[in-house]
Amino acid sequence: MATPTIDFDKVLSDKILDEIAATAIAHALGGDDTVDETTLAEDFATLYTAIGEQVPKSGLTVRVADGPLAMVAEGALSSGIGLARWSGWVSHLSVYLREETGPLLQNTDDSVHELRALANILQAGVWDTACYDDTVVVCRRPCVVSLDDNGNLHSVGDAPAIQWRGREGCYAVHGVIVPGALWRDPASVTPYAWRSHSTEVVRVAAARWGWDRYLTHMDADRVDTWADPHTKLAYELYRTPVVGLLRKQSPPLHDGSQPWYCEPVPVECRTARGARRWQVPTWDGRVLTVAEAESNPDLSYPQGER
């Protein structure tokens, strides 16, 4: 059979792509956490066979967990063959299973059968799966989802931005995921643990807690301040017992705000300007020594790249 000609511009039109996005969001983040177990065992057996895994003669056992961690714990004593997050792909699969996009499957019965099995699993309400030799543990979708106006996960008050029936959840500020300990009790997190988090996480968590409290908790003493005369951005250099911290102001964002960031620098840095220079490698990728950065702290860019 000749391979059919496919008009991809028609198949994957803007309209269909918009439908994919809307379907994915509604399915995975709509707050419905029910799981229809009717055909899950049969559909998982189809997928096992497709990837060459043996299906027990007695069939697969499917268990439903009330959260991602609960899902992992459910199967912790079994012999595992893999973990896969599939929720969200249901929208993509729906495109390939449409009549008008059928040629994408090249009319192969096995492909259609396997894709429909996967689509059935996703449409049944499965968020995540842990697949083992004779058991599949599935995680239901979250029952609480809070988004900002841009569709990013965003906590309101002290509530999680996303939560499962088993009370598992996570916190977020405009899409930045904040670990529970930093959200609920930042004072209980050691300075070492604080330093292990990304700049974005520290920015959000410290701003929420209060920068003064964060810096006191880090045992940070202010060493120097400086304002860039060209950008008007402010910089503050702090020293802790083990590392320096450069707190710096962001350029204005689209909403006009200028959040502060705090990043580690060598404890030997003496000035905020020198610390900023140390952070930027030379054009050939070399990282300056602290002495070089402090002796020549000017930071210049080729014309047009400032």
N, C-alpha and C positions, 0 to 999 in steps of 0.2 A: 504493500500500500504506500503510495507516495505521501511524503510529509506535506500536510496542508500549508498553504501560504497564510501567514498571520499578519494582520495590520495592527502592529503594536500601538500606534498612535490612537487607534480607535479602541483597542482593548483596554489600554491603560490611560484613558483620557483623564483630564482634570476632574471631571464629574465622578468617575469611578474611584479615583484616588481620594477625593473628599469623602466618598461613601465609606471607603476603607477606614479612614481615620475616625469618622463618626461611629462606625460599627465597633471598632476596637475600643474606643473610649466607653461607649455605652455598655458593652459586654463586660469588660474587665473592671471598670470603675463605676458602675451604675449602682452599687450598693446591694445588689441581689446576690446572696451567698448560698442559695440553694444548689444542690447537686442532684441531678437525675441519674441514679445508678442503674437504670433499666438495662442498658446494653453496654455498660463500661467494660465488663469482663470480656465480652465477645470482641469489642473493638480493640482493646489492648492486646488480645490474642492475635488479631490480624497484624498489628504493628510488630509484635514479637516475631512472628513468622517472617515478616518482610525484612527484618534486620538479621535474620538467621538465628534467633534465640529460640530455644526449645520451650514449648508450652506444656505444662504438666497435664497428664492424662485426665486428672480430676478438674482441670481448668484453673484459671487464675483467681486468686482471692483479691477483692478490692476493698480497701478500707478508706474511710474519709476522715481526715484530720481537720481540726478547727483552726489551724494556723500553720505557717511555714515551719517553725521550730517543732511544733507538735508532730508535723509530718515526718521530719527527720528522726525524731525520737521514736515514733511508731515503728520505723523500720531499722532502728539502730542495731538490732540483734540478728537481722537477716543478712543473707549474702547478696550484696548489691550489684547491679549491672549498669547503673547510671542514674543521673538526675537531669531533668530537662524542664525548663520553664516554657510552656507552650501557650499560655493564655495570651490573647492578643492576635495570634496568628489566625484565629478563626475568621477574622475579617479578610485577611489575604486569601485564605483558602476559599472563601465564598466567591471570590472573583474567578478563580480558576475552575470552580464547579458550575458556573453559570453556563447556560446554553450558548450564549454568544461568544464565550471565551473557551468553549470546549476544545477547540483545536490546540490550545496550549498543552493539553494532556496527551496529544497525539493519538487519541482514541485507543489507548492501551487499557484493557480491562483491569489489569493488576494495579496500574497507577490510580485509576479512578477508585477502585475498591479501597486501596490504602489511604488515599486522600480523604475519602468519605469517612473512613474509620477515625482518622485524626480529627476531622471536622466534628464528628459526633461527640468525641471526647471533650473538645473545647466547648461546643455548644451545650453540653450537659452541665457546664458550670465549673470545670476544673481549672484551677489557677496554676497549680504546680504539681509535679509528679515525682515520686521516688519509686523506681522500678527495680524489683528484685526477682530472684529465680522463680518463686511461686506466688509472690504477693506484689500488688501495686498499691502504694499508699498515695492518695491524692489529697491535695489541699484545696479547700473551698475558696472562693473569691472573698475579698474583704467586704465587710458589711458597712463600714463607715469610710467614706473618702471625702476629704475636704480639699478643694482647689481654689487658687486665686483666680483673678480675672483673666490671666494668661494661660490657664490650664495647668499650672504647676502645683504640686503638693504644697499645702500651706496650712499649718495649724492655726486654729482660732482659740485664743486664750491658752489654757493649759491642756487642751484636748489633743490627742494624736491626730496627725493629718490622715493617717490610714490605720485601720484597725480590723482585726479578724474576730470571729465569734468567740474564740478562746481567749480574748483580751490581749493577744499579741498586737503590737502596733509600732509605729515609729512617728517621730516628730519632724517637722520641716518648716522652713521659712522660705517662701517663694522658690521652692524647688530644691533647696539645699537641705539634705537629710542631716538631722542632728541626733547623735546617740542619746539614748534615754537618760543616762547618768548626767550628761552635760545639761540636759533640759530640766530634769527634776531636781537635781542636787549638785550643782557645779562645784560647790565647795568640797564635796567628797572625792572629787577627781584629783589625783596627784598632779603636780606640775609636770612630771615626766609624761604622764598620760595625756595631758593637755597638749604637750609639744608633739605628740605622735599624730595629731589630727591635721588635716589639710588647712591651708590658709583660709579657705572659704568657710569651713566648719567653725574654726576659731573666730572668724569675723562675726558670724551670726550668733554663736553661743555667747561670746564675750559682750557683744552689744546688748543682747537680751539680759544678761546678768548685770551688766554695768562695767564699763572699762576700768574704772577705779578699783572695783572689787577684784576684777581679774588680775590687774597688775599687782595689787597687794598680795593676792593669793600666790602669784608667781615669784614673790619676793624680789620685785623689780624696782630698782632705783633709777630715776631719770638722770641721764648723764649730759644730754645735749639736745637742743632743738634747732631747727633750721627751716626756713621757708624759701622755696625756689623762687627767685625774683622773676623768672620767665613764666612759669606755670601757676604761680601763687599757691602751690600745694605745700602743706605743712608736713614736717618729718620730726619724729621724736625718737631719740635713742635711749634705751634702757639697758641696764646691766643686772643680770641675775647671778647667783653663785656659780652657774655652770655655762651660761650662754648669754649673748646679747640679744635684744629684741628691738627691731626697728618698726615702730608704729608709724604708718603713713596714710595720708589722705588720698582718696580716689579722685580722679577727675570727675566732673559732673556727669551723672548718668542720664538716661533719657527722661527720667522723672524729676531731674534736678537735684537729687540727693547726692551726697558725697560721703559714702561710708568709709570707715577706717579699717585698715588691715594691719596685722601684726605678724612679722616674719622673723625667724631666727637669723642672726648674723654672728660672726666670731666675737667672743667676749673681749677680744683685744681691740675692737673698734673704739675710737675715741670721740668721733664726731658723727652726727646724723648724716651729714653730707658725705663723709667718707664711707659710711656704712651703705648708703644708697649706691655709691660708685662701686663698691665691692660686689654688690648684687648683680651687676651687669657685666657679662663677659666681654672681652675685646672682640673686635670684628672677626678675628680668626678663631674664636671659641675659647681663648685662654681665660681662666679665672685669675684675677689679680690677687696678689698677696695683700694682706691688710695694710702693710707699710706702703705698697704702691698706691693703693686706693686713697689712703690718708694724705699722701704727699702730692697727689694729683687728682683731686676729687671732682674735677670738671667732667660733666657728662654731656657730650655733644653728639649730634646725629648728622649724617649727610643731609644736604638741603633736600627738602621734600619728604624726609622720613621722620621728622620730629613728631 
